[in-house]
């Protein structure tokens, strides 16, 4: 393997930039469990204002942020409607069911990540003792690197409100969605009662997410965060990184999107290889069975790290340059 592999496994693999490290080193610190870490408090105020919500809560991880949101919206025995391939249902360890006693109602998603409005309405349970109480609709944006259509988001959340449901957005890559669609983040967030955003993916921090929403909901989430082990002390070191990322790393997401498009374009035309053109920073590659076996291992040995088996997943990020993309294209074409 090359001494400098190109790591396309995820946009979570980034290292803090020199400027971010300097900001972290200089962070003004307190004890966030006591509520007096000034860097955390400043970040929470900043992200709440940025997304048009009353309050925000800094969280160690996006998984905990989503879980605290679900547990704040729903009581034991309640239900949330969610996509079959949504992160909050499929890839977060079943936390809502195991720790929150909340029943997920997974629904089929279309190729663009949407859940049919008719399916949402049909799965809202009657007010009857035989059924769990349907309390919440949870959506995800971006989903598989795709931006949920704005008109769909408006229609789905309006339907939920008409039916008395709350709404939550897993916006782990909300800033990718905003940059790709050319709208302010608040325009995406305004349709939802609560939103979780992640700082450690495209924005490049070492850790951290935030949950935003009404003050009453965030107060409940604060208690759940404590129970879930998410109370951190001098967390301002991480909060300062997130603030730096919001100030300096949002607009540059367009570079990641351009690199992803170039990567997809560079892989076109290979026999037995089907490449999906990306909307943001994630490229999916489908391989014919004879090419799929051992593909991840072959690419790793050649210096390109990715995930997947029959479908490769390659994510661009701030530690991958345009030159890296050209090298990755050469390696992928040779070994696929």
C-alpha positions as CSV (number, residue, x, y, z in Angstrom):
1,X,0.0,0.0,0.0
2,X,1.1,3.6,-0.6
3,X,2.5,5.3,2.4
4,X,-0.2,7.9,1.9
5,X,-3.5,6.1,1.2
6,X,-6.5,8.0,-0.1
7,X,-9.1,7.5,2.6
8,X,-12.6,7.6,1.0
9,X,-14.3,5.4,3.6
10,X,-16.2,8.3,5.1
11,X,-16.1,12.0,5.7
12,X,-15.7,11.2,9.4
13,X,-12.0,10.3,9.0
14,X,-10.7,13.9,8.7
15,X,-8.1,15.4,11.1
16,X,-8.5,18.9,12.5
17,X,-6.8,21.5,10.4
18,X,-4.0,23.5,11.9
19,X,-6.3,26.5,12.3
20,X,-8.9,24.3,14.0
21,X,-6.3,22.9,16.4
22,X,-5.2,26.5,17.3
23,X,-8.8,27.4,18.0
24,X,-9.2,24.4,20.2
25,X,-6.0,25.2,22.1
26,X,-7.2,28.7,22.7
27,X,-10.8,27.8,23.7
28,X,-12.2,29.4,26.8
29,X,-13.3,26.6,29.1
30,X,-15.6,25.8,32.0
31,X,-17.7,22.8,33.1
32,X,-20.5,22.1,30.8
33,X,-22.3,19.8,33.2
34,X,-22.6,22.9,35.4
35,X,-23.6,24.9,32.3
36,X,-20.7,27.3,32.5
37,X,-18.4,26.4,29.6
38,X,-18.4,29.6,27.6
39,X,-17.3,27.9,24.4
40,X,-20.2,25.4,24.6
41,X,-22.7,28.1,25.4
42,X,-21.5,30.2,22.5
43,X,-21.8,27.3,20.1
44,X,-25.3,26.4,21.3
45,X,-26.5,29.9,20.8
46,X,-24.8,30.1,17.4
47,X,-26.3,26.9,16.0
48,X,-29.8,27.6,17.4
49,X,-29.8,31.0,15.6
50,X,-28.3,29.5,12.4
51,X,-31.1,26.9,12.2
52,X,-33.9,29.2,13.5
53,X,-34.7,27.4,16.7
54,X,-35.1,28.5,20.3
55,X,-32.3,26.4,21.8
56,X,-29.6,23.9,21.1
57,X,-27.7,21.2,23.0
58,X,-24.1,20.1,22.2
59,X,-23.9,16.3,22.1
60,X,-20.9,14.0,21.8
61,X,-22.3,12.1,18.8
62,X,-25.0,12.2,16.2
63,X,-26.4,8.9,17.4
64,X,-26.9,10.3,20.9
65,X,-28.4,13.5,19.5
66,X,-30.9,11.5,17.4
67,X,-31.7,9.2,20.4
68,X,-32.2,12.1,22.8
69,X,-34.6,13.7,20.3
70,X,-36.6,10.6,19.8
71,X,-36.9,10.0,23.6
72,X,-37.8,13.7,24.1
73,X,-40.6,13.5,21.5
74,X,-42.0,10.1,22.5
75,X,-42.9,8.3,25.7
76,X,-42.6,4.6,26.4
77,X,-44.8,2.6,24.0
78,X,-45.1,5.5,21.5
79,X,-44.1,5.0,17.9
80,X,-42.2,7.0,15.3
81,X,-42.5,6.7,11.5
82,X,-39.1,6.4,9.8
83,X,-37.6,5.2,6.5
84,X,-36.5,1.6,6.2
85,X,-33.0,2.7,5.3
86,X,-32.8,5.7,7.6
87,X,-29.9,6.0,9.9
88,X,-32.0,6.5,13.1
89,X,-33.7,3.1,12.4
90,X,-31.1,0.9,10.7
91,X,-27.6,2.1,11.8
92,X,-28.0,3.4,15.4
93,X,-28.1,0.1,17.2
94,X,-31.9,0.0,17.8
95,X,-31.4,2.6,20.6
96,X,-34.9,4.0,20.3
97,X,-36.4,0.6,21.0
98,X,-33.8,-0.7,23.5
99,X,-33.3,2.4,25.6
100,X,-36.4,4.5,24.8
101,X,-39.1,1.7,24.6
102,X,-40.1,3.5,21.4
103,X,-41.5,1.4,18.6
104,X,-40.1,2.2,15.1
105,X,-42.5,1.9,12.2
106,X,-40.1,1.5,9.2
107,X,-41.5,2.5,5.8
108,X,-40.2,1.8,2.3
109,X,-38.2,4.7,0.7
110,X,-37.9,5.6,-2.9
111,X,-34.6,5.9,-4.7
112,X,-34.4,9.6,-3.6
113,X,-35.0,8.8,0.1
114,X,-38.6,9.9,0.2
115,X,-41.4,8.0,1.9
116,X,-44.6,8.1,0.0
117,X,-47.1,10.5,1.6
118,X,-49.8,7.9,1.3
119,X,-47.7,5.4,3.2
120,X,-47.0,8.0,5.9
121,X,-50.7,8.6,6.3
122,X,-51.7,5.0,6.2
123,X,-49.3,4.1,9.0
124,X,-50.5,6.7,11.5
125,X,-52.3,4.4,14.0
126,X,-55.8,5.1,15.2
127,X,-56.3,6.2,18.8
128,X,-57.0,2.7,20.1
129,X,-55.6,0.7,22.9
130,X,-54.5,-2.0,20.5
131,X,-51.9,0.3,18.9
132,X,-48.8,2.2,19.8
133,X,-49.4,5.9,19.7
134,X,-47.9,7.4,16.6
135,X,-46.1,10.5,17.8
136,X,-43.3,11.5,15.3
137,X,-42.2,11.5,11.7
138,X,-38.4,11.3,11.3
139,X,-36.7,12.1,8.0
140,X,-33.1,12.4,7.0
141,X,-31.3,15.0,4.8
142,X,-29.0,14.2,3.1
143,X,-29.9,10.5,2.7
144,X,-27.3,8.4,1.0
145,X,-25.7,11.6,-0.2
146,X,-29.0,12.7,-1.9
147,X,-30.8,15.9,-1.0
148,X,-34.4,15.4,-0.1
149,X,-36.6,17.4,-2.5
150,X,-37.7,20.7,-0.9
151,X,-41.3,20.3,-2.1
152,X,-41.5,16.8,-0.6
153,X,-40.1,18.0,2.8
154,X,-42.8,20.7,2.9
155,X,-45.6,18.3,2.0
156,X,-44.5,15.5,4.4
157,X,-44.0,17.7,7.4
158,X,-47.3,19.5,6.6
159,X,-49.0,16.1,6.6
160,X,-47.5,15.2,9.9
161,X,-48.7,18.4,11.5
162,X,-52.2,18.0,10.2
163,X,-52.2,14.5,11.8
164,X,-50.9,15.8,15.1
165,X,-47.3,14.4,14.7
166,X,-44.1,16.1,15.7
167,X,-41.2,16.1,13.2
168,X,-37.5,15.4,13.6
169,X,-34.8,15.7,11.0
170,X,-31.6,13.7,11.1
171,X,-29.5,16.4,9.5
172,X,-26.1,14.8,10.0
173,X,-25.2,16.3,6.6
174,X,-27.6,19.1,6.5
175,X,-24.9,21.6,5.5
176,X,-24.1,19.4,2.5
177,X,-27.8,19.6,1.6
178,X,-27.8,23.4,2.0
179,X,-24.7,24.0,-0.1
180,X,-25.8,21.5,-2.8
181,X,-29.3,23.1,-3.1
182,X,-28.1,26.7,-2.7
183,X,-30.4,27.5,0.2
184,X,-29.7,28.6,3.8
185,X,-29.6,25.9,6.4
186,X,-32.5,27.5,8.2
187,X,-34.7,26.9,5.1
188,X,-34.2,23.2,5.5
189,X,-34.6,23.2,9.3
190,X,-37.7,25.4,9.5
191,X,-40.1,22.5,8.6
192,X,-39.0,20.4,11.6
193,X,-39.7,20.7,15.3
194,X,-36.2,19.3,16.0
195,X,-33.0,18.9,14.0
196,X,-29.8,17.1,14.7
197,X,-26.7,18.3,12.9
198,X,-23.2,16.7,12.9
199,X,-19.9,18.6,13.1
200,X,-17.6,15.5,12.6
201,X,-18.6,14.6,9.1
202,X,-18.2,17.1,6.3
203,X,-17.4,20.0,8.6
204,X,-14.3,18.1,9.8
205,X,-14.3,18.3,13.6
206,X,-13.0,15.5,15.8
207,X,-16.3,14.9,17.4
208,X,-19.7,16.5,18.3
209,X,-23.2,17.1,17.1
210,X,-26.0,19.4,18.2
211,X,-29.7,19.0,18.7
212,X,-31.8,22.1,18.1
213,X,-35.5,22.8,18.8
214,X,-37.9,24.5,21.2
215,X,-36.6,25.3,24.7
216,X,-39.0,22.8,26.4
217,X,-37.8,19.9,24.1
218,X,-34.2,20.8,24.5
219,X,-34.7,20.8,28.3
220,X,-36.0,17.2,28.1
221,X,-33.1,16.3,25.8
222,X,-30.7,17.7,28.4
223,X,-32.0,15.3,31.0
224,X,-31.8,12.4,28.5
225,X,-28.2,13.3,27.6
226,X,-27.2,13.1,31.2
227,X,-28.8,9.6,31.5
228,X,-27.2,8.5,28.3
229,X,-23.8,9.4,29.6
230,X,-23.4,12.5,27.4
231,X,-22.6,15.1,30.0
232,X,-19.0,16.3,29.3
233,X,-16.9,18.7,31.4
234,X,-14.5,20.9,29.6
235,X,-16.3,20.2,26.3
236,X,-15.5,23.7,25.0
237,X,-12.4,22.2,23.4
238,X,-14.7,20.3,21.0
239,X,-17.3,23.2,20.9
240,X,-14.6,25.6,19.7
241,X,-13.8,23.2,16.9
242,X,-17.4,23.1,15.9
243,X,-17.6,26.9,15.9
244,X,-14.5,27.1,13.8
245,X,-16.1,24.6,11.3
246,X,-19.3,26.6,11.1
247,X,-17.3,29.8,10.3
248,X,-14.8,28.3,7.9
249,X,-15.8,24.8,6.6
250,X,-19.4,25.2,5.3
251,X,-18.9,26.9,1.9
252,X,-15.9,24.7,1.1
253,X,-18.3,21.7,1.1
254,X,-18.8,22.6,-2.6
255,X,-15.2,21.5,-3.2
256,X,-16.1,18.0,-1.8
257,X,-19.2,17.9,-4.1
258,X,-17.1,18.8,-7.1
259,X,-14.5,16.2,-6.2
260,X,-17.2,13.6,-5.9
261,X,-18.6,14.5,-9.3
262,X,-15.1,14.3,-10.9
263,X,-14.6,10.9,-9.2
264,X,-17.9,9.6,-10.6
265,X,-17.1,11.0,-14.1
266,X,-13.7,9.4,-14.1
267,X,-15.2,5.9,-13.5
268,X,-17.7,6.0,-16.3
269,X,-17.5,3.4,-19.0
270,X,-15.8,0.6,-17.1
271,X,-17.4,-2.7,-18.0
272,X,-19.3,-4.3,-15.1
273,X,-19.2,-1.0,-13.2
274,X,-22.2,1.2,-12.7
275,X,-21.6,4.6,-11.1
276,X,-24.3,6.8,-9.6
277,X,-23.7,10.5,-10.2
278,X,-23.6,12.2,-6.8
279,X,-25.6,15.2,-5.6
280,X,-23.2,15.9,-2.7
281,X,-20.0,14.1,-1.5
282,X,-20.9,10.4,-1.6
283,X,-20.3,8.2,-4.7
284,X,-21.9,4.8,-5.0
285,X,-20.4,2.2,-7.4
286,X,-22.3,-1.0,-8.3
287,X,-20.1,-3.9,-9.4
288,X,-20.9,-7.0,-11.4
289,X,-20.5,-10.1,-9.1
290,X,-17.2,-11.2,-10.8
291,X,-15.7,-7.8,-10.0
292,X,-17.2,-7.4,-6.5
293,X,-15.3,-10.2,-4.8
294,X,-12.3,-8.8,-2.9
295,X,-12.7,-5.4,-4.5
296,X,-12.4,-3.5,-1.2
297,X,-9.2,-5.4,-0.3
298,X,-7.7,-5.0,-3.8
299,X,-8.3,-1.2,-3.6
300,X,-6.9,-1.0,-0.1
301,X,-3.7,-2.8,-1.2
302,X,-3.4,-0.2,-4.0
303,X,-3.8,2.7,-1.7
304,X,-7.5,3.6,-1.9
305,X,-9.7,3.0,1.2
306,X,-13.4,2.6,0.7
307,X,-16.3,0.6,2.1
308,X,-18.8,-1.8,0.7
309,X,-19.0,-5.2,-1.0
310,X,-21.3,-5.4,-4.0
311,X,-21.8,-1.6,-3.7
312,X,-18.8,0.5,-3.1
313,X,-19.2,3.7,-1.1
314,X,-16.7,6.5,-1.6
315,X,-16.9,9.8,0.4
316,X,-15.0,12.9,-0.4
317,X,-14.0,15.3,2.4
318,X,-11.6,18.1,3.3
319,X,-8.6,15.8,3.6
320,X,-9.0,14.7,-0.1
321,X,-7.6,17.0,-2.7
322,X,-8.4,17.3,-6.4
323,X,-5.0,15.6,-7.1
324,X,-6.0,12.7,-4.7
325,X,-9.2,12.3,-6.8
326,X,-7.2,11.9,-10.0
327,X,-5.0,9.3,-8.4
328,X,-8.0,7.5,-7.0
329,X,-9.5,7.4,-10.4
330,X,-6.4,5.8,-11.9
331,X,-6.3,3.2,-9.1
332,X,-10.0,2.4,-9.4
333,X,-9.9,2.1,-13.1
334,X,-6.9,-0.2,-12.9
335,X,-8.3,-2.5,-10.2
336,X,-12.0,-2.6,-11.2
